[in-house]
């Protein structure tokens, strides 16, 4: 059926601020869906309160509403469109792109009669289908009706029903609340004594106060299938995903592998059949869907866990894994197209009615931030705790696994072999039995210490096939120790690289050699990466999308017509499918996995950097490893390298592409940390030069600069050990702010008030970050905190925005409510902030962006720090003022424009408030104390007309409440 021409204007509901369990994968899906509908000539309106995402940018939607995700906001938008002569009346709403938030809001609006009152159709799914899948009892009954296995379970709406269910089913059991996301409120109960507390948490977490009490199938294997279905009932499986971790750990906290590795063909066919049956049974539904299964490893029995009638975290992963843009196609299915009527986005010559085939392996590893939640229980279970994820592509499982470890931004050079292994066998075995963020590394450590593979399998219940792969790595390391760098046989060296070993790991195992020496030796032997295309069809058809991953391969055997084989000499490399053009190119370094302190706002900046580079006539190349983001979409850059933002990988892409320079300002601390390596290797950094960035990062050099410019700053000192720290602290005066240099998101910062606390803080910091220096600043107690963002082109400086924090200094800027423009500062303070911003920008020779943080006490402005890069706040200011600031900054960095070329007109009536959003509900044992180390996972924007607004007045009243050390 061709598209429904009665749909001319669609409202997409976004997912709101980033929280644990609902991250930017939904902004990726929403952005892709919006662009897909616009291609069809449909007007797209977006409601989402998140200012940090590209989804709420004018490049994505025709009409973007940065408003709270409430029924009142939706009704207001529908009325505005219905009554305006210039806005199109909204015909339909698409709720399947905004996670659980959008689905729940859509159901509420339906129940309140909102859609009916305004003649708005729900497309992509109907409420009956949502009800069947989200209501645990309806889902269980449906599975029984269609003959799909489920675990024994009972529904409970009260304590009494819950206790009766537990008595009937027996322990261990699992509690699953209805209508929640990320496993919120869910958990395992192993013994009767723990049941009451778990039941209470589950009933409170469910918006309908309903839970499913279910038999726990701990240790079974877990799988997911990503499907698409059209209104003609055509169904295709896009991707199978296997969880490395068995049942018992939320899929968002599990390491996952695509395609499934240990599934028998018979079991896979049965799973496919059941998934298709389930999808066809849920009613009116056209779009992407995720189905989760559990398989008994002893006899291949299959049970269904759940079905999500929307795009999910896994569909973002599956899209990046296969190159098949699920959300883009799902949006077209929602407006009536069938799969066979849509063009395959990758080949451009076949239809979208095909199932992708992978000739590579994908590994996803979640990224956690337990260090930000002191006292949190780090054990993984049914309730998701990860804040982000990385994805890696390799020709084998082990290559992809090592690349994923390199992508995580936790200072690892791969899976072990980097000097960071644990050696305490009791600690290791405890960690295997009680999984946390580092269990993967502990498996490797256990094997290195000789723990038998079978013992590890019994404790972890991880499939033996995966463990054998990791054991092979341990064996390779043992063999590598027999050699020195100059006598490693070429074929063995090649095998190590094929298994994902980084040059840094090889250097560490060999000892007494550097990473650079390994790299140079490897190049002498002719062992270098080749780049392969992600083409969805295992090269069966020519692909048009420039989307690549790296691997190591030998040239294929050439076979002549006579049948005589021309064997490879071993000197030729495999085919490199990434052909470097002779165009002027720039590489944009991405920000890696989302984590606290570095979130989606840096991806927003990277996307604008790519767009600005393309508009300015450059070939724009993206390097990033985050599957949730828009910067890694297959059609955003001229060329995408889905690779770790890890020096060895970045270096070889630069060798191949030979760009005119690399942009490091837009990818947060991840990209910035690479500036020194680029500088040492004479690779041009686009925008502010490395030495000037280093002045801003180096507290001593920066303070000397401020002194020279006659700009006030808090007294400070630098220490390399606890004794020195005590001397410095007594000189500058307590309270003091203690922090390591070169960190993001306030990592390791604390406020201390005496020698004893200081000693503890310094010893801990130097233990966590060996070789670092500790900065000790006098803390300006009871000061106001403010910040400025600006753009400098080398001649002129434009103040992007000045913000005043509601909370006092001492709470990290990312955790503070910030008001734009300032609401209570004197004219003198505002003038000083502007003057200091301009002086510092020029003194640091900034080309591009600069963020400065100030403390204001007794009307005197002190500079706390300056960051010559895109900040967390620029996207917020760009949305509030409706000015494309990142695009302007990127053009200035590229040297194609000066500030005077732009006519910048700000549009903001009243004030905009940047609201931090926390995920403390995932860690019920942690108190909400705020200090210099950032803890928020996301943000939203809230507009007020004036300072009499009751919401603002309440914030101002509570401003010091959570201040802690």
KAFEN-V219286 format. One line per field, one symbol per residue. burial: I if it has 16 or more other C-alpha atoms within 10 Angstrom, else O. A space follows every 10 residues. Layout:
burial->???
This chain:
burial->OOOOOOIIII IIIIIIIIII IIIIIIIIII IIIIIIIIOO OIIIIIIIII IIIIIIIOOI IIIIIIIIIO OOOIIOIIOO IIOOOOOIII IIIIIIIIII IIIIIIIOII OOOIIOOIOI IIIIIIIOII IIIIIIIOII OIIOOOOIII IOIIIIOOOO OIIOIIOOIO IIIIIIIIII IIIIIIIIIO OOOOIOOIII IIIOIIOOII IIIIIIIIII IIIIIIIIII IOIOIIIIII IIIIIIIIII IIIIIIIIII IOIOOOOIOO IIOIIIIIIO IIOIIIIIII IIIIIOIOOI OIIIIIIIII IIIIIIIIII IIIIIIIIII IIIIIIIIIO OIOIIIIOOO OIIIIIIIII IIIIIIIIII OIIOOIOIOI IIIIIIIIII IIIIIIIIII IIIIIIIIIO OIIIIIIIOO IOOOOOOIIO IIOOIIIOII IIIIIIIIOO OOIOOIIOOI IIIOOOIOOI IOIIOOIOOI OOOOIOOOOO OOIIOIIIII IIIIIIIIII OOOOIOOIIO OIOOOOIIII IIIIIIIIOO OOIOIIIIII IIIIOOOOOO OOOOOOOOOO OOIIOIOIOO OOOOIIIIII IIIIIIIIII IIIIIIIIII IIIIOIOIII IIIIIIIIII IIIIIIIIII IIIIIIIIII OOIIOOIIII IIIIIIIIII IIIIIIOIOO OOIIIIIIII OIIIIIIOIO OIIOIIOOOO IIIIIIIIIO IIOOIIOIIO OIIIIIIIII IIOIIIIIII IIOOIOOIIO IIOOIIOOOO OIIIIIIIII OOIIIIIIII IIIIOOIIOI IIIIIIIIII IIIIIIIIII IIOOIOOOII OIIIOIIIII IIOIIIIIII IIIIIIIOIO IIIIIIIIII IIIIIIIIII IIIIIIIIII IIIIOOIIIO OOOIOOOOOO IIIIIIIIII OIIOOOOIOI IIIIIIIIII IIIIOOOOOO OIOOOOOOII OOIOI
